């Protein structure tokens, strides 16, 4: 599966909506010509964690929180490949952006 990371948008809010949230990404799925926006990026002890866009609801019977994905492929294998590509390319993209930012800040000093 071929994807392109269009942009990473850092979360600049002093009090983020979610714990460990560092931003969100815009991903383009080339083969299906799909713009996927709102992929949340979190930082945890294992590195970056990417969460697909979803809505949160409440299960009527159990009264527990339920996540409803806004986008997924019916083919589970294709969906798994998309998530893998987002993790690989998203991590690389964010690291490159971070390195560019650090280089430009060092030049200013």
C-alpha positions as CSV (number, residue, x, y, z in Angstrom):
1,X,0.0,0.0,0.0
2,X,1.4,3.4,-1.0
3,X,0.7,6.4,1.1
4,X,2.0,9.9,1.4
5,X,2.2,11.9,4.7
6,X,0.9,15.3,3.6
7,X,1.5,17.2,6.8
8,X,2.0,16.8,10.5
9,X,0.2,19.4,12.7
10,X,1.8,19.7,16.2
11,X,-0.6,20.3,19.1
12,X,0.5,23.7,20.4
13,X,-2.2,23.8,23.1
14,X,-0.8,24.3,26.7
15,X,-3.4,21.8,28.0
16,X,-3.9,19.1,25.4
17,X,-7.3,17.5,24.9
18,X,-5.7,14.0,25.4
19,X,-2.8,12.9,27.6
20,X,0.5,12.5,25.6
21,X,-1.0,14.0,22.4
22,X,1.6,15.6,20.3
23,X,-0.4,16.4,17.1
24,X,-2.3,15.1,14.2
25,X,-1.5,14.0,10.6
26,X,-3.0,14.4,7.1
27,X,-2.4,11.2,5.1
28,X,-3.1,10.6,1.4
29,X,-3.8,7.0,0.3
30,X,-2.5,7.1,-3.2
31,X,-4.0,3.9,-4.7
32,X,-7.5,4.8,-3.5
33,X,-7.2,8.6,-3.9
34,X,-8.4,9.1,-0.3
35,X,-7.5,12.1,1.9
36,X,-7.4,10.8,5.5
37,X,-7.2,13.6,8.1
38,X,-7.2,13.6,11.9
39,X,-4.8,10.7,12.5
40,X,-3.8,11.5,16.1
41,X,-0.2,11.1,17.1
42,X,0.7,10.3,20.7
43,X,4.0,9.8,22.5
44,X,4.3,6.9,24.8
45,X,7.1,4.9,26.4
46,X,7.5,2.8,23.2
47,X,7.7,5.8,20.9
48,X,5.0,7.2,18.6
49,X,1.5,5.8,18.6
50,X,-0.9,6.6,15.8
51,X,-4.6,6.5,16.3
52,X,-7.1,6.5,13.4
53,X,-9.9,9.1,13.5
54,X,-12.9,8.0,15.5
55,X,-16.0,9.1,17.3
56,X,-16.6,8.3,21.0
57,X,-20.0,7.0,22.0
58,X,-21.6,5.4,25.0
59,X,-22.9,1.8,25.0
60,X,-26.5,1.9,26.2
61,X,-26.4,-1.4,28.0
62,X,-22.9,-1.3,29.7
63,X,-22.6,2.5,29.9
64,X,-19.0,2.1,28.8
65,X,-17.2,4.3,26.3
66,X,-17.2,2.9,22.7
67,X,-15.0,4.0,19.8
68,X,-16.5,4.2,16.3
69,X,-13.9,4.4,13.5
70,X,-14.6,7.1,10.9
71,X,-12.5,5.2,8.3
72,X,-11.5,1.6,7.9
73,X,-11.2,-0.9,5.0
74,X,-13.6,-3.8,5.0
75,X,-10.6,-5.9,4.1
76,X,-8.9,-6.3,7.4
77,X,-5.5,-7.2,5.8
78,X,-5.6,-3.9,3.8
79,X,-6.6,-2.0,6.9
80,X,-3.6,-3.5,8.8
81,X,-1.2,-2.6,5.9
82,X,-2.5,1.0,6.1
83,X,-1.9,1.2,9.8
84,X,1.6,-0.2,9.3
85,X,2.5,2.3,6.6
86,X,1.2,5.2,8.7
87,X,3.4,4.1,11.6
88,X,6.5,3.6,9.4
89,X,6.1,6.7,7.2
90,X,4.6,8.9,9.9
91,X,7.4,8.2,12.4
92,X,10.0,9.0,9.7
93,X,8.2,12.2,8.6
94,X,7.9,13.5,12.2
95,X,11.5,12.7,12.9
96,X,12.6,14.5,9.8
97,X,10.4,17.6,10.6
98,X,11.9,17.6,14.1
99,X,15.4,17.5,12.8
100,X,14.7,20.3,10.3
101,X,13.3,22.4,13.2
102,X,16.3,21.7,15.4
103,X,18.7,22.7,12.6
104,X,16.9,26.0,11.9
105,X,16.9,26.8,15.6
106,X,20.6,26.0,16.0
107,X,21.4,28.4,13.0
108,X,19.5,31.2,14.8
109,X,21.6,30.7,18.0
